[in-house]
Amino acid sequence: MATKITTKKPLFGNNRSHALNATRRQQKPNLQTVTLENGIKVRLSARELRTINKISDK
Protein backbone atom coordinates (compact mmCIF):
# COMPACT_ATOMS: atom_id res chain seq x y z
CA MET A 1 0.00 0.00 0.00
CA ALA A 2 1.37 3.38 -1.00
CA THR A 3 1.58 6.18 1.53
CA LYS A 4 -0.31 9.31 0.51
CA ILE A 5 1.96 12.35 0.93
CA THR A 6 0.16 15.09 -0.96
CA THR A 7 -2.54 17.32 0.51
CA LYS A 8 -4.17 18.01 -2.84
CA LYS A 9 -7.93 17.50 -3.06
CA PRO A 10 -10.44 17.67 -5.92
CA LEU A 11 -11.60 21.05 -7.18
CA PHE A 12 -15.36 21.52 -7.51
CA GLY A 13 -17.28 23.66 -9.97
CA ASN A 14 -20.15 23.60 -12.41
CA ASN A 15 -20.61 22.28 -15.92
CA ARG A 16 -22.56 24.88 -17.89
CA SER A 17 -24.70 23.94 -20.87
CA HIS A 18 -25.81 26.32 -23.63
CA ALA A 19 -29.10 26.65 -21.73
CA LEU A 20 -27.04 27.67 -18.66
CA ASN A 21 -28.00 24.56 -16.69
CA ALA A 22 -25.49 24.01 -13.88
CA THR A 23 -24.45 20.50 -12.86
CA ARG A 24 -21.74 19.88 -10.28
CA ARG A 25 -18.42 18.51 -11.50
CA GLN A 26 -15.02 17.84 -9.96
CA GLN A 27 -11.47 17.96 -11.24
CA LYS A 28 -9.37 15.30 -9.53
CA PRO A 29 -5.63 15.75 -8.93
CA ASN A 30 -3.22 13.74 -11.07
CA LEU A 31 -2.00 11.30 -8.38
CA GLN A 32 0.76 8.83 -9.24
CA THR A 33 2.09 5.85 -7.27
CA VAL A 34 5.89 5.86 -7.32
CA THR A 35 8.59 3.76 -5.68
CA LEU A 36 11.42 5.95 -4.38
CA GLU A 37 15.12 4.97 -4.33
CA ASN A 38 14.87 3.58 -0.80
CA GLY A 39 12.02 1.20 -1.78
CA ILE A 40 9.16 3.18 -0.22
CA LYS A 41 5.95 3.43 -2.26
CA VAL A 42 4.37 6.88 -2.13
CA ARG A 43 1.34 8.45 -3.79
CA LEU A 44 1.89 12.04 -4.90
CA SER A 45 0.84 14.44 -7.60
CA ALA A 46 2.54 14.64 -10.99
CA ARG A 47 3.85 18.13 -10.23
CA GLU A 48 5.41 16.97 -6.96
CA LEU A 49 6.98 14.04 -8.80
CA ARG A 50 8.55 16.44 -11.30
CA THR A 51 9.97 18.49 -8.43
CA ILE A 52 11.45 15.39 -6.76
CA ASN A 53 13.02 14.29 -10.06
CA LYS A 54 14.46 17.77 -10.58
CA ILE A 55 16.04 17.83 -7.12
CA SER A 56 17.39 14.27 -7.30
CA ASP A 57 19.08 14.90 -10.71
CA LYS A 58 21.37 17.54 -9.20
DSSP file (Angstrom, degrees, kcal/mol; ACC not computed):
  #  RESIDUE AA STRUCTURE BP1 BP2  ACC     N-H-->O    O-->H-N    N-H-->O    O-->H-N    TCO  KAPPA ALPHA  PHI   PSI    X-CA   Y-CA   Z-CA
    1    1 A M              0   0    0      0, 0.0     2,-0.2     0, 0.0    40,-0.2   0.000 360.0 360.0 360.0 130.8    0.0    0.0    0.0
    2    2 A A        -     0   0    0     40,-0.1     2,-0.4    38,-0.1    40,-0.3  -0.568 360.0-122.6 -82.6 142.1    1.4    3.4   -1.0
    3    3 A T  E     -a   42   0A   0     38,-2.1    40,-2.9    -2,-0.2     2,-0.6  -0.706  21.9-130.7 -84.0 130.4    1.6    6.2    1.5
    4    4 A K  E     +a   43   0A   0     -2,-0.4    40,-0.2    38,-0.2    29,-0.0  -0.731  34.5 166.0 -84.8 120.2   -0.3    9.3    0.5
    5    5 A I        +     0   0    0     38,-1.9    -1,-0.2    -2,-0.6    39,-0.2   0.808  45.5  86.7-100.0 -40.7    2.0   12.4    0.9
    6    6 A T        -     0   0    0     37,-1.0    37,-0.0     1,-0.1    25,-0.0  -0.163  57.9-154.2 -68.6 155.8    0.2   15.1   -1.0
    7    7 A T        +     0   0    0      2,-0.1    -1,-0.1     0, 0.0     2,-0.1   0.225  52.2 130.0-107.9  10.5   -2.5   17.3    0.5
    8    8 A K        -     0   0    0      1,-0.0    -2,-0.0    20,-0.0    20,-0.0  -0.398  34.6-175.0 -70.0 142.9   -4.2   18.0   -2.8
    9    9 A K        -     0   0    0     -2,-0.1    -2,-0.1    19,-0.1    18,-0.1  -0.869  34.2 -77.8-131.4 164.1   -7.9   17.5   -3.1
   10   10 A P        -     0   0    0      0, 0.0     2,-0.4     0, 0.0    18,-0.2  -0.286  40.3-130.1 -63.0 147.2  -10.4   17.7   -5.9
   11   11 A L  E     -C   27   0B   0     16,-2.4    16,-2.7     0, 0.0     2,-0.4  -0.799  22.2-148.9 -93.8 141.8  -11.6   21.1   -7.2
   12   12 A F  E     +C   26   0B   0     -2,-0.4     2,-0.2    14,-0.2    14,-0.2  -0.876  31.6 130.7-115.4 146.2  -15.4   21.5   -7.5
   13   13 A G  E     -C   25   0B   0     12,-2.1    12,-2.4    -2,-0.4     2,-0.4  -0.850  47.9 -77.8-163.7-161.5  -17.3   23.7  -10.0
   14   14 A N  E     -C   24   0B   0     -2,-0.2     2,-0.4    10,-0.2    10,-0.2  -0.929  20.5-137.6-120.3 141.7  -20.2   23.6  -12.4
   15   15 A N  E     -C   23   0B   0      8,-3.4     8,-1.7    -2,-0.4     2,-0.5  -0.823  27.9-153.7 -83.9 136.5  -20.6   22.3  -15.9
   16   16 A R  E     -C   22   0B   0     -2,-0.4     6,-0.2     6,-0.2     2,-0.1  -0.965   5.7-159.0-118.8 124.4  -22.6   24.9  -17.9
   17   17 A S    >   -     0   0    0      4,-1.6     3,-1.8    -2,-0.5     6,-0.0  -0.341  39.6 -97.7 -87.1 175.7  -24.7   23.9  -20.9
   18   18 A H  T 3  S+     0   0    0      1,-0.3    -1,-0.1     2,-0.1    -2,-0.0   0.809 129.2  55.1 -63.8 -27.9  -25.8   26.3  -23.6
   19   19 A A  T 3  S-     0   0    0      2,-0.1    -1,-0.3     1,-0.0    -3,-0.0   0.327 120.6-114.2 -85.2   8.1  -29.1   26.7  -21.7
   20   20 A L    <   +     0   0    0     -3,-1.8     2,-0.3     1,-0.2    -2,-0.1   0.740  59.1 160.2  63.7  27.4  -27.0   27.7  -18.7
   21   21 A N        -     0   0    0      1,-0.0    -4,-1.6    -7,-0.0     2,-0.5  -0.617  30.6-143.9 -72.6 139.1  -28.0   24.6  -16.7
   22   22 A A  E     +C   16   0B   0     -2,-0.3     2,-0.4    -6,-0.2    -6,-0.2  -0.930  22.5 174.5-111.5 122.5  -25.5   24.0  -13.9
   23   23 A T  E     -C   15   0B   0     -8,-1.7    -8,-3.4    -2,-0.5     2,-0.1  -0.986  36.2-108.5-124.0 139.2  -24.4   20.5  -12.9
   24   24 A R  E     +C   14   0B   0     -2,-0.4     2,-0.3   -10,-0.2   -10,-0.2  -0.347  41.8 173.0 -68.2 142.0  -21.7   19.9  -10.3
   25   25 A R  E     -C   13   0B   0    -12,-2.4   -12,-2.1    -2,-0.1     2,-0.4  -0.926  16.9-147.3-140.0 164.5  -18.4   18.5  -11.5
   26   26 A Q  E     -C   12   0B   0     -2,-0.3     2,-0.6   -14,-0.2   -14,-0.2  -0.998   7.5-146.8-138.0 144.6  -15.0   17.8  -10.0
   27   27 A Q  E     -C   11   0B   0    -16,-2.7   -16,-2.4    -2,-0.4   -18,-0.0  -0.945  24.1-150.2-106.4 116.1  -11.5   18.0  -11.2
   28   28 A K        -     0   0    0     -2,-0.6   -19,-0.1   -18,-0.2     2,-0.0  -0.602  20.2-106.9 -88.5 146.9   -9.4   15.3   -9.5
   29   29 A P        -     0   0    0      0, 0.0     2,-1.6     0, 0.0    -1,-0.1  -0.346  32.7-108.7 -69.4 154.1   -5.6   15.8   -8.9
   30   30 A N        -     0   0    0     -2,-0.0    16,-1.7     2,-0.0     2,-0.3  -0.638  46.9-175.5 -85.6  84.4   -3.2   13.7  -11.1
   31   31 A L  E     -B   45   0A   0     -2,-1.6     2,-0.4    14,-0.2    14,-0.2  -0.675   4.5-170.2 -89.4 135.8   -2.0   11.3   -8.4
   32   32 A Q  E     -B   44   0A   0     12,-3.5    12,-2.3    -2,-0.3     2,-0.6  -0.948  20.2-134.7-124.7 143.5    0.8    8.8   -9.2
   33   33 A T  E     +B   43   0A   0     -2,-0.4     2,-0.4    10,-0.2    10,-0.2  -0.891  34.9 175.1 -97.8 123.2    2.1    5.8   -7.3
   34   34 A V  E     -B   42   0A   0      8,-2.8     8,-3.0    -2,-0.6     2,-0.6  -0.960  30.1-137.4-132.2 143.4    5.9    5.9   -7.3
   35   35 A T  E     -B   41   0A   0     -2,-0.4     6,-0.2     6,-0.2    -2,-0.0  -0.911  27.6-145.2 -99.0 121.9    8.6    3.8   -5.7
   36   36 A L    >   -     0   0    0      4,-2.7     3,-1.9    -2,-0.6    -1,-0.0  -0.193  31.5 -92.5 -79.1 175.5   11.4    5.9   -4.4
   37   37 A E  T 3  S+     0   0    0      1,-0.3    -1,-0.1     2,-0.1    -2,-0.0   0.810 124.9  55.6 -60.2 -31.6   15.1    5.0   -4.3
   38   38 A N  T 3  S-     0   0    0      2,-0.1    -1,-0.3     1,-0.0    -2,-0.0   0.322 121.8-103.7 -87.8   9.9   14.9    3.6   -0.8
   39   39 A G  S <  S+     0   0    0     -3,-1.9     2,-0.4     1,-0.3    -2,-0.1   0.544  75.1 138.3  86.3   8.4   12.0    1.2   -1.8
   40   40 A I        -     0   0    0    -38,-0.0    -4,-2.7     1,-0.0     2,-0.5  -0.742  47.3-139.2 -89.8 131.8    9.2    3.2   -0.2
   41   41 A K  E     + B   0  35A   0     -2,-0.4   -38,-2.1    -6,-0.2     2,-0.3  -0.789  28.2 176.7 -89.9 128.4    6.0    3.4   -2.3
   42   42 A V  E     -aB   3  34A   0     -8,-3.0    -8,-2.8    -2,-0.5     2,-0.5  -0.922  26.1-140.4-129.9 156.1    4.4    6.9   -2.1
   43   43 A R  E     +aB   4  33A   0    -40,-2.9   -38,-1.9    -2,-0.3   -37,-1.0  -0.963  39.7 147.2-118.6 113.9    1.3    8.5   -3.8
   44   44 A L  E     - B   0  32A   0    -12,-2.3   -12,-3.5    -2,-0.5     2,-0.0  -0.889  47.4 -84.8-142.0 170.6    1.9   12.0   -4.9
   45   45 A S  E  >  - B   0  31A   0     -2,-0.3     4,-2.1   -14,-0.2   -14,-0.2  -0.317  37.8-113.4 -77.6 161.1    0.8   14.4   -7.6
   46   46 A A  H  > S+     0   0    0    -16,-1.7     4,-2.0     1,-0.2     5,-0.1   0.858 117.2  53.0 -62.5 -36.7    2.5   14.6  -11.0
   47   47 A R  H  > S+     0   0    0      2,-0.2     4,-1.9     1,-0.2    -1,-0.2   0.909 109.0  48.5 -66.6 -41.7    3.9   18.1  -10.2
   48   48 A E  H  > S+     0   0    0      1,-0.2     4,-2.4     2,-0.2    -2,-0.2   0.872 109.3  54.0 -65.6 -35.6    5.4   17.0   -7.0
   49   49 A L  H  X S+     0   0    0     -4,-2.1     4,-2.4     2,-0.2    -2,-0.2   0.898 106.8  51.1 -64.1 -40.9    7.0   14.0   -8.8
   50   50 A R  H  X S+     0   0    0     -4,-2.0     4,-2.2     2,-0.2    -1,-0.2   0.898 109.9  50.2 -61.9 -40.5    8.6   16.4  -11.3
   51   51 A T  H  X S+     0   0    0     -4,-1.9     4,-2.2     2,-0.2    -2,-0.2   0.915 110.5  48.9 -65.3 -43.4   10.0   18.5   -8.4
   52   52 A I  H  X S+     0   0    0     -4,-2.4     4,-2.5     1,-0.2    -2,-0.2   0.911 112.1  48.9 -62.6 -42.6   11.4   15.4   -6.8
   53   53 A N  H  X S+     0   0    0     -4,-2.4     4,-1.3     1,-0.2    -1,-0.2   0.878 110.5  51.6 -63.9 -37.7   13.0   14.3  -10.1
   54   54 A K  H  < S+     0   0    0     -4,-2.2     4,-0.5     1,-0.2    -2,-0.2   0.903 113.3  43.9 -65.7 -41.8   14.5   17.8  -10.6
   55   55 A I  H >< S+     0   0    0     -4,-2.2     3,-0.9     1,-0.2    -2,-0.2   0.891 112.6  51.2 -71.1 -39.8   16.0   17.8   -7.1
   56   56 A S  H 3< S+     0   0    0     -4,-2.5    -1,-0.2     1,-0.2    -2,-0.2   0.725 101.2  63.0 -74.3 -19.8   17.4   14.3   -7.3
   57   57 A D  T 3<        0   0    0     -4,-1.3    -1,-0.2     1,-0.2    -2,-0.2   0.704 360.0 360.0 -75.2 -18.3   19.1   14.9  -10.7
   58   58 A K    <         0   0    0     -3,-0.9    -1,-0.2    -4,-0.5    -2,-0.1   0.493 360.0 360.0 -75.1 360.0   21.4   17.5   -9.2
